[in-house]
Amino acid sequence: MSITRRIVIAATFGSLIAGPVLAAPALAADAAKPPAVYQEYVLGNPKAKVTVIEYASLTCPHCAHFQEEEYPKLKAAYIDTNKIKYIYRDFPLDGLATGAALLARCAPNGRGITMVDLMFKNQNEWARAEQPLVPLKNYAKLSGMDEADVDSCLKNQPMLKEIQNVQEKAVTLYKVQGTPTFFVNEELVEGVDFDTLKMAIDKAMK
């Protein structure tokens, strides 16, 4: 599917808003509102010598596998120890992934990347659901968003446009074609496992 086709599908995601919303467990009172503008997900040391960028789609099974099996090792070895700057970027492969990414980007108090992790862990639950928006809305509520916040987020065209812009740039400048795709200091990494990333990171640190 071409990126133009994917963006057309993504733009129509709002039409999926229908059906009842299941109750989500309540969070503590949270005065912060969802961000109105796009914010980059940056983990680790923002001034690190080595930057690792991941392009992923929330409906991508390989991305979910990486998040569950490989990312914890990368996080423990390099992110939690502030050895690298880690950036997660959306590269949605379909309209559903775009809508999910949009909701995560709207999460308040920097909880977007936590919501991304939650979506990957529960990918089979929502990505294959007849009404995927039901569990997605619940995840958004768990992050601190209320019904009005969720509806507003799904209509946030500037945020959607920025997600699309990031994807277009990835295709145009970095020739990203699929997910997950990783770069270490703008060098493409041929592999999606911890050991391969470790080799590339250690080489860049020398």
Secondary structure as GFF3:
##gff-version 3
##sequence-region A 1 206
A	DSSP	alpha_helix	3	11	.	.	.	ID=ss1
A	DSSP	three_ten_helix	13	16	.	.	.	ID=ss2
A	DSSP	beta_strand	41	44	.	.	.	ID=ss3
A	DSSP	beta_strand	50	56	.	.	.	ID=ss4
A	DSSP	alpha_helix	61	65	.	.	.	ID=ss5
A	DSSP	pi_helix	66	70	.	.	.	ID=ss6
A	DSSP	alpha_helix	71	74	.	.	.	ID=ss7
A	DSSP	pi_helix	75	79	.	.	.	ID=ss8
A	DSSP	beta_strand	84	90	.	.	.	ID=ss9
A	DSSP	alpha_helix	95	105	.	.	.	ID=ss10
A	DSSP	alpha_helix	112	121	.	.	.	ID=ss11
A	DSSP	alpha_helix	123	127	.	.	.	ID=ss12
A	DSSP	alpha_helix	133	142	.	.	.	ID=ss13
A	DSSP	alpha_helix	147	154	.	.	.	ID=ss14
A	DSSP	alpha_helix	157	174	.	.	.	ID=ss15
A	DSSP	beta_strand	181	184	.	.	.	ID=ss16
A	DSSP	beta_strand	187	189	.	.	.	ID=ss17
A	DSSP	alpha_helix	194	205	.	.	.	ID=ss18
###
